[in-house]
């Protein structure tokens, strides 16, 4: 957000956040199908039921511990859909509010990945040249903080 602000506080700021997310997502995926991958962390090895419109993909043991009560699993759910601007705005808004974390949006070959989070997004591209072009197109959106974060 402008001036490296992390959390939107009113509807006008949500509009900015969603516009920026969707602009980059359009540049990456317009006219293509994407996977929207959402994680759910639990202490149970068995995957919980999938949300409507998503499918269970896989579970990962994230925190192994000899005591089963302290093991952590990440269950991944994926939905394939044609990319359309605004089609995941509710999920992006929840991400901006830190209600959801770990979301990934990727092309079906998993060559380009968009990882939104509260305060921004990471974009993984196929080449450093592609990365530099994307960064240069949106240089005015980057943090002014000396660390770049």
N, C-alpha and C positions, 0 to 999 in steps of 0.2 A: 504494500500500500504506500501511498505517498509518505515521504519522510520516514521510511522504514518502520512504519507503525505495524504492529504485529496482529492485533485483533480488531475486526470491524465493530463499531459501536452503534451504528444506525443503518437504516436501509440504504442511504446513499453510499455508504462505505461497502455494504454487501454487493451493491451493483458494480463497484470498481473491482472487487475481488473476483466475482463471477465473470465479469467481462475479460479480465486478464487470464484467468484459467481457461475460459472458452476460446480466447484468441489463440493461445498456444496450442490447445487441443485441436482446433481447426487446422492450424498449420501442420500439425503432425499427422492427423487422421482423416481429414475431409474426404468423403467419398469411399471410405474403407470401413470394414468391420473392426471392432476392437473387443478386447477382453477387459472387463471391469472386474478387478480382483479385490476382494475385501477379506480381511483377516478377522478371526475371532479367537481370543486367547482364553484358555481354560486350564484347570488342573486335571481335567479328565481326558484320557486318551481317546475316548469315543467322540466322534464328531457330533455336535448338536444338529438338529434338523436345519435344512437349508431354508433361507428366506425365499418367499415367492419370487420367481424370476431369476434365481441364481441356482447354481448347481455346486455340489460339493466337489472339490478338486483333490485336495490332499491335506494331510496333517503332518506337522513337524514337531519333534521334540525340541523345544527351545532351551529349557532349563532342566538339565538332568540332575537328579539328586537321589541319593540312596533311599531317602524317605519319600514314598509316593505322594504324601501330602504336599510336598514342595516341588513337585515336577510341574513344568509349564509346557503346554502344547499350543501351537498356533494352527488353527484350522482355516484353510483357505477355501474360499468360495469364488466361483467365476461365472460371469454371465457374458455371453457373446451377443453383441448387438451392433447394428449399423451406427456409425458415429453420426450424430446430429447435434449441432450446437444447442446447448441447454438440456440435453437428455439426461444428464446426471447432476443437474443443479442442486437438487436436495442433498445428495451425497457430498457435493463440493461445499455446500453451505455448512453441513455438519462437520466436515473436515476443518473448515475455517474456524469453527467454534470449538475445535478439539473434542468433539463428541465422538468422532471416529478417527482412527489413526491407521496408517499402514496401507492405505488404498493405493492401488497401481492401475493405471490405464495403459494398455499396450496394444500394438498391432498384433495380428494373429500369428505372426512369425516371431514375436517378441524381440524385434530389433530396435524399436523405439519405445521408451517407457516414460510415462509422466507420473511422478509421485507427488501429489499435492499434500501439503501439511499446513497447520495453522501458521500463518506468517509467510507462506511462499510455496515453492515447488522445486523439486529437482527434476531435470529432464536429461535422460540418457539417450544419446544419439549414436549413429553408426560410425561417424568420423569426427575428428577434431575440427575439420573445416565446417561441417554441418553445425557443430556446436557453436563455433565462432560466429557463423552467420546468424544463428538464432539469438545469441547473446547481443550481437550488434543491433539487431532489429528492435530489441527491447532494452537497450542500455539504460534508458531513463527509468526503467522499473527496478533496476538493481539497487541494492542497499548502498547508502553513502558511508556506512560504517567502515573504518579502515580495514577491518578483517574481511569485509565483503559479505558478512553475515547479517 
